[in-house]
Amino acid sequence: MAGLFGKVAKFASSPAGQRAIAKAREAASDPKNRAKINDLVSKVQRKGGQPPRTP
């Protein structure tokens, strides 16, 4: 039985996988989605979304 990576690789090379990859690339290139991702990353970097401390 193929491992997880093998299954993912097989899906990625299938027509459905290619459609999913194209849709993900399109979503990632949208400026609004990029802003959402940046906001999420900054929240995670602040230890779980806690507001930053003010000195």
TORDREN-406787 format. One record per atom (N, C-alpha, C): residue number from 1; residue in three letters; chain; atom name; x, y, z. Coordinates in steps of 0.001 Angstrom, whole numbers, plus 500000, padded with zeros to 6 digits. Example, Ala and Ser with C-alpha at 12.3 -4.5 7.8 and 13.67 -1.06 7.14 Angstrom:
// residues 2
+-----+-----+----+----+--------+--------+--------+
:   i :  aa : ch : at :     c1 :     c2 :     c3 :
+-----+-----+----+----+--------+--------+--------+
:   1 : ALA :  A :  N : 513190 : 494310 : 507800 :
:   1 : ALA :  A : CA : 512300 : 495500 : 507800 :
:   1 : ALA :  A :  C : 513200 : 496700 : 507800 :
:   2 : SER :  A :  N : 512850 : 497750 : 507080 :
:   2 : SER :  A : CA : 513670 : 498940 : 507140 :
:   2 : SER :  A :  C : 512900 : 500030 : 507870 :
+-----+-----+----+----+--------+--------+--------+
//
This chain:
// residues 55
+-----+-----+----+----+--------+--------+--------+
:   i :  aa : ch : at :     c1 :     c2 :     c3 :
+-----+-----+----+----+--------+--------+--------+
:   1 : MET :  A :  N : 500851 : 498814 : 500000 :
:   1 : MET :  A : CA : 500000 : 500000 : 500000 :
:   1 : MET :  A :  C : 500893 : 501243 : 500000 :
:   2 : ALA :  A :  N : 500513 : 502212 : 499192 :
:   2 : ALA :  A : CA : 501280 : 503431 : 499074 :
:   2 : ALA :  A :  C : 501162 : 504258 : 500354 :
:   3 : GLY :  A :  N : 502241 : 504952 : 500660 :
:   3 : GLY :  A : CA : 502223 : 505824 : 501828 :
:   3 : GLY :  A :  C : 501437 : 507086 : 501545 :
:   4 : LEU :  A :  N : 501339 : 507904 : 502539 :
:   4 : LEU :  A : CA : 500566 : 509138 : 502418 :
:   4 : LEU :  A :  C : 501128 : 510019 : 501314 :
:   5 : PHE :  A :  N : 502449 : 510171 : 501267 :
:   5 : PHE :  A : CA : 503044 : 511027 : 500247 :
:   5 : PHE :  A :  C : 502745 : 510489 : 498852 :
:   6 : GLY :  A :  N : 502783 : 509192 : 498675 :
:   6 : GLY :  A : CA : 502462 : 508593 : 497385 :
:   6 : GLY :  A :  C : 501038 : 508868 : 496965 :
:   7 : LYS :  A :  N : 500121 : 508800 : 497926 :
:   7 : LYS :  A : CA : 498716 : 509086 : 497629 :
:   7 : LYS :  A :  C : 498526 : 510550 : 497242 :
:   8 : VAL :  A :  N : 499221 : 511431 : 497949 :
:   8 : VAL :  A : CA : 499124 : 512857 : 497635 :
:   8 : VAL :  A :  C : 499699 : 513120 : 496251 :
:   9 : ALA :  A :  N : 500828 : 512520 : 495940 :
:   9 : ALA :  A : CA : 501440 : 512711 : 494628 :
:   9 : ALA :  A :  C : 500537 : 512187 : 493518 :
:  10 : LYS :  A :  N : 499911 : 511063 : 493751 :
:  10 : LYS :  A : CA : 499008 : 510494 : 492748 :
:  10 : LYS :  A :  C : 497809 : 511421 : 492528 :
:  11 : PHE :  A :  N : 497246 : 511954 : 493619 :
:  11 : PHE :  A : CA : 496123 : 512886 : 493493 :
:  11 : PHE :  A :  C : 496562 : 514154 : 492763 :
:  12 : ALA :  A :  N : 497739 : 514663 : 493093 :
:  12 : ALA :  A : CA : 498212 : 515908 : 492481 :
:  12 : ALA :  A :  C : 498387 : 515763 : 490976 :
:  13 : SER :  A :  N : 498695 : 514578 : 490516 :
:  13 : SER :  A : CA : 498890 : 514396 : 489078 :
:  13 : SER :  A :  C : 497585 : 514055 : 488349 :
:  14 : SER :  A :  N : 496507 : 513849 : 489080 :
:  14 : SER :  A : CA : 495219 : 513534 : 488459 :
:  14 : SER :  A :  C : 494542 : 514823 : 487980 :
:  15 : PRO :  A :  N : 493577 : 514712 : 487082 :
:  15 : PRO :  A : CA : 492854 : 515915 : 486628 :
:  15 : PRO :  A :  C : 492185 : 516681 : 487780 :
:  16 : ALA :  A :  N : 491598 : 515959 : 488730 :
:  16 : ALA :  A : CA : 490968 : 516630 : 489873 :
:  16 : ALA :  A :  C : 492026 : 517342 : 490715 :
:  17 : GLY :  A :  N : 493177 : 516724 : 490868 :
:  17 : GLY :  A : CA : 494268 : 517346 : 491618 :
:  17 : GLY :  A :  C : 494780 : 518594 : 490925 :
:  18 : GLN :  A :  N : 494876 : 518539 : 489603 :
:  18 : GLN :  A : CA : 495319 : 519716 : 488849 :
:  18 : GLN :  A :  C : 494330 : 520863 : 488987 :
:  19 : ARG :  A :  N : 493038 : 520560 : 489002 :
:  19 : ARG :  A : CA : 492022 : 521605 : 489210 :
:  19 : ARG :  A :  C : 492158 : 522203 : 490605 :
:  20 : ALA :  A :  N : 492380 : 521352 : 491606 :
:  20 : ALA :  A : CA : 492530 : 521840 : 492985 :
:  20 : ALA :  A :  C : 493763 : 522721 : 493118 :
:  21 : ILE :  A :  N : 494842 : 522334 : 492466 :
:  21 : ILE :  A : CA : 496075 : 523124 : 492515 :
:  21 : ILE :  A :  C : 495863 : 524475 : 491851 :
:  22 : ALA :  A :  N : 495191 : 524484 : 490697 :
:  22 : ALA :  A : CA : 494923 : 525744 : 489997 :
:  22 : ALA :  A :  C : 494040 : 526659 : 490844 :
:  23 : LYS :  A :  N : 493042 : 526087 : 491500 :
:  23 : LYS :  A : CA : 492152 : 526887 : 492345 :
:  23 : LYS :  A :  C : 492913 : 527458 : 493544 :
:  24 : ALA :  A :  N : 493798 : 526672 : 494127 :
:  24 : ALA :  A : CA : 494593 : 527142 : 495263 :
:  24 : ALA :  A :  C : 495547 : 528256 : 494840 :
:  25 : ARG :  A :  N : 496151 : 528103 : 493676 :
:  25 : ARG :  A : CA : 497054 : 529161 : 493182 :
:  25 : ARG :  A :  C : 496293 : 530454 : 492934 :
:  26 : GLU :  A :  N : 495100 : 530332 : 492367 :
:  26 : GLU :  A : CA : 494289 : 531517 : 492105 :
:  26 : GLU :  A :  C : 493906 : 532208 : 493409 :
:  27 : ALA :  A :  N : 493509 : 531428 : 494397 :
:  27 : ALA :  A : CA : 493126 : 532004 : 495693 :
:  27 : ALA :  A :  C : 494332 : 532650 : 496366 :
:  28 : ALA :  A :  N : 495504 : 532043 : 496233 :
:  28 : ALA :  A : CA : 496708 : 532572 : 496877 :
:  28 : ALA :  A :  C : 497171 : 533872 : 496223 :
:  29 : SER :  A :  N : 496823 : 534074 : 494972 :
:  29 : SER :  A : CA : 497266 : 535291 : 494286 :
:  29 : SER :  A :  C : 496315 : 536467 : 494519 :
:  30 : ASP :  A :  N : 495161 : 536233 : 495114 :
:  30 : ASP :  A : CA : 494197 : 537295 : 495380 :
:  30 : ASP :  A :  C : 494694 : 538157 : 496547 :
:  31 : PRO :  A :  N : 494806 : 539472 : 496354 :
:  31 : PRO :  A : CA : 495320 : 540339 : 497424 :
:  31 : PRO :  A :  C : 494512 : 540259 : 498725 :
:  32 : LYS :  A :  N : 493201 : 540100 : 498639 :
:  32 : LYS :  A : CA : 492387 : 540011 : 499854 :
:  32 : LYS :  A :  C : 492738 : 538752 : 500641 :
:  33 : ASN :  A :  N : 492900 : 537642 : 499946 :
:  33 : ASN :  A : CA : 493260 : 536393 : 500621 :
:  33 : ASN :  A :  C : 494668 : 536471 : 501208 :
:  34 : ARG :  A :  N : 495583 : 537126 : 500491 :
:  34 : ARG :  A : CA : 496944 : 537273 : 501015 :
:  34 : ARG :  A :  C : 496934 : 538097 : 502306 :
:  35 : ALA :  A :  N : 496078 : 539121 : 502362 :
:  35 : ALA :  A : CA : 495974 : 539931 : 503574 :
:  35 : ALA :  A :  C : 495429 : 539090 : 504726 :
:  36 : LYS :  A :  N : 494448 : 538237 : 504445 :
:  36 : LYS :  A : CA : 493901 : 537362 : 505483 :
:  36 : LYS :  A :  C : 494978 : 536411 : 506005 :
:  37 : ILE :  A :  N : 495768 : 535865 : 505096 :
:  37 : ILE :  A : CA : 496835 : 534947 : 505496 :
:  37 : ILE :  A :  C : 497859 : 535677 : 506350 :
:  38 : ASN :  A :  N : 498239 : 536891 : 505945 :
:  38 : ASN :  A : CA : 499210 : 537661 : 506723 :
:  38 : ASN :  A :  C : 498681 : 537983 : 508116 :
:  39 : ASP :  A :  N : 497392 : 538308 : 508213 :
:  39 : ASP :  A : CA : 496791 : 538578 : 509525 :
:  39 : ASP :  A :  C : 496835 : 537338 : 510404 :
:  40 : LEU :  A :  N : 496505 : 536193 : 509828 :
:  40 : LEU :  A : CA : 496522 : 534948 : 510588 :
:  40 : LEU :  A :  C : 497928 : 534613 : 511068 :
:  41 : VAL :  A :  N : 498907 : 534777 : 510193 :
:  41 : VAL :  A : CA : 500291 : 534491 : 510571 :
:  41 : VAL :  A :  C : 500727 : 535400 : 511710 :
:  42 : SER :  A :  N : 500376 : 536665 : 511643 :
:  42 : SER :  A : CA : 500789 : 537581 : 512708 :
:  42 : SER :  A :  C : 500103 : 537230 : 514034 :
:  43 : LYS :  A :  N : 498857 : 536754 : 513981 :
:  43 : LYS :  A : CA : 498172 : 536347 : 515207 :
:  43 : LYS :  A :  C : 498851 : 535134 : 515829 :
:  44 : VAL :  A :  N : 499226 : 534185 : 514995 :
:  44 : VAL :  A : CA : 499881 : 532975 : 515498 :
:  44 : VAL :  A :  C : 501238 : 533328 : 516090 :
:  45 : GLN :  A :  N : 501942 : 534242 : 515464 :
:  45 : GLN :  A : CA : 503253 : 534640 : 515964 :
:  45 : GLN :  A :  C : 503140 : 535378 : 517297 :
:  46 : ARG :  A :  N : 501972 : 535942 : 517568 :
:  46 : ARG :  A : CA : 501762 : 536629 : 518847 :
:  46 : ARG :  A :  C : 501212 : 535664 : 519888 :
:  47 : LYS :  A :  N : 501503 : 534405 : 519755 :
:  47 : LYS :  A : CA : 501128 : 533373 : 520727 :
:  47 : LYS :  A :  C : 499618 : 533218 : 520851 :
:  48 : GLY :  A :  N : 498997 : 532744 : 519808 :
:  48 : GLY :  A : CA : 497593 : 532389 : 519877 :
:  48 : GLY :  A :  C : 496623 : 533530 : 519687 :
:  49 : GLY :  A :  N : 497037 : 534601 : 519071 :
:  49 : GLY :  A : CA : 496126 : 535662 : 518776 :
:  49 : GLY :  A :  C : 495937 : 536676 : 519882 :
:  50 : GLN :  A :  N : 496781 : 536621 : 520895 :
:  50 : GLN :  A : CA : 496686 : 537612 : 521970 :
:  50 : GLN :  A :  C : 497133 : 538954 : 521416 :
:  51 : PRO :  A :  N : 496501 : 540031 : 521838 :
:  51 : PRO :  A : CA : 496916 : 541350 : 521343 :
:  51 : PRO :  A :  C : 498328 : 541671 : 521811 :
:  52 : PRO :  A :  N : 499057 : 542438 : 521028 :
:  52 : PRO :  A : CA : 500425 : 542773 : 521435 :
:  52 : PRO :  A :  C : 500426 : 543660 : 522665 :
:  53 : ARG :  A :  N : 501452 : 543509 : 523463 :
:  53 : ARG :  A : CA : 501578 : 544337 : 524675 :
:  53 : ARG :  A :  C : 501962 : 545749 : 524289 :
:  54 : THR :  A :  N : 501420 : 546711 : 525012 :
:  54 : THR :  A : CA : 501820 : 548100 : 524789 :
:  54 : THR :  A :  C : 502704 : 548517 : 525951 :
:  55 : PRO :  A :  N : 503851 : 549095 : 525645 :
:  55 : PRO :  A : CA : 504784 : 549479 : 526727 :
:  55 : PRO :  A :  C : 504331 : 550651 : 527539 :
+-----+-----+----+----+--------+--------+--------+
//
